[in-house]
Amino acid sequence: MLRCITDDNKTLIATSCETETTRALSRAHKLFCPNCKNLVQYNKGRVKSSYFSHINLECQYIGSEPETQSHIKGKELLFNWLKKNILLLA
């Protein structure tokens, strides 16, 4: 999952959030699934892109399906392009 919410309802995007701050929030159990509101953890390694995953339970939300790494990368590229171009228009 690429998106989570914090205990104060702030949305975080795994591929563009600040690593150490997000790891601290994850260790403090302050990250939640935006769909089921269960705890999630922040995962960042050397091989895979950053992502959030459920700690204990799998989300029962039916609105999504597993994504390939290329699909995730495409969403990341699109997000960054939109972010850059929208900032230019603001």
N, C-alpha and C positions, 0 to 999 in steps of 0.2 A: 504494500500500500504506500502510495507516495504522499499522502496527506494525513495529518492528524490535527487534533485540537488540544490546547493546553487546559489546565484547570481554570484559567481565567478566560476561556473561550477564544483564544487567539489561534488562528490557523497557521500551521507550519508545513512547508513543502520540503520533503526529505532531501531533495537534490540541491536546494538552495539555502537551507538554514545553516546557522553557525554551529559547527560540530561540537565544540566543548560545551556550549550553553545547552544544546539539545541533549547531549549525553548526561549532563547534570540533571536536567528535567526528567529524563528517562529513569535514572537511578533513584530519583525522589518520587517516582510513580505519579508524575503529573502530566502524562501524555495519554490521550484517549482516542479511540476510534470515533470518527464523526458520525458513523452510522449506528453502532450499537452502544456506544459510550463506555465500552470495556477498556481496561488498561492495554496499552501497546508499548512496545519498546523500540528504541532507535537502533538501527543496524547500519554500520558503515565499515566496510572492509577494503581490502586492496584490489579485489577482483570485481565484485558486484557493485552496482550503483547503490547509493544510500536508499534505505526504505524503512518503513515502520511495520511491525508485525505484532499480532495479538500475543499476550503473555500466556494466558490460560485457555481461553475459549476462542474458537473460530467464530467469526462474525456470521450471523444468520442472514445478513443483508443479501438479497438475491439480485440486486441491480448491476452486478459486475461478474466478470469471469477472469480466469488467469490470463496474464499478459506475458508476451514474450519479451526478452530483453530489448529487441529492436523496437517494439511498440513503446516500451517505457522510455527508451532513448528518444524516439520521435516526439513523444509528449513533452519531454524535457526541452528539446530543441524548440518546439513550438511555444512553450511557456516562456522561455528566455527571449525569443524573438518578439512575442507580444509585449512582454515586460519592457524591453528596450524601446520598441516603437510607440507604445502607449505613453511612456515617459517623455518621449520626444514631442508628443502632441499636447501634453499637459502644460 
